[in-house]
Each structure stands twice: as structure tokens, then as C-alpha cells.
């Protein structure tokens, strides 16, 4: 997620009409992260146009609900998918089944359908 968001931020430098909207599972998702991870996350949040939280705090279903939201909103999906057997892989599969345009920034899977 972070790598894809960073690429969108770079792309926005030459395409200011592009918006970065983050759908995050919960407000406190960084509670158990290291200080370095929290700092990078805070910097990323500051550069987004909008942040949408699925839940105020962690619940067993908040990540799945976030993934479903990602698959159904927006004009295009930018991902960094290195293997299909992951939450990102499930999200991409759902988005593709719904006709969403998906752009994978991970080179080895770029040509896969």
C-alpha cells in the first residue's frame, strides 16, 4: 500500500488533477508499529488528499471491509502486488471481477490477468 501511494504522490507532481485517497482499516492501525514506520506513515498521511477510515479501532473485520471498499471505489486501482495469495491479491481479484481498471506496479506480475 505504501509503495503504491508513494508512486501516486510522485505522479501527482506532473498530474495535479490526480487525487490520492487512502482507505485505511482503522484509525489506530499503526499502534504496534515501530517509530520509523509511524513516522513514514504520518508523512504519507500528510500528503494525501483524503483519508477514509473504515473503523475507529481495530476489529476482526475492518481489513476485509477496507479491501472490499478499495475494490469498489475510485476510477482506477494502483497496487503493488507481488503474489496473488494475499489480501492485496484478493482485493485486486475482486476489483477486476467488478470491471475496475487495475495497474500493478510490481513488475513480475504486470502481464498477468
Secondary structure as GFF3:
##gff-version 3
##sequence-region A 1 113
A	DSSP	alpha_helix	2	12	.	.	.	ID=ss1
A	DSSP	beta_strand	21	26	.	.	.	ID=ss2
A	DSSP	alpha_helix	35	46	.	.	.	ID=ss3
A	DSSP	beta_strand	50	55	.	.	.	ID=ss4
A	DSSP	alpha_helix	62	72	.	.	.	ID=ss5
A	DSSP	beta_strand	76	79	.	.	.	ID=ss6
A	DSSP	alpha_helix	87	97	.	.	.	ID=ss7
A	DSSP	beta_strand	101	104	.	.	.	ID=ss8
A	DSSP	three_ten_helix	107	109	.	.	.	ID=ss9
###
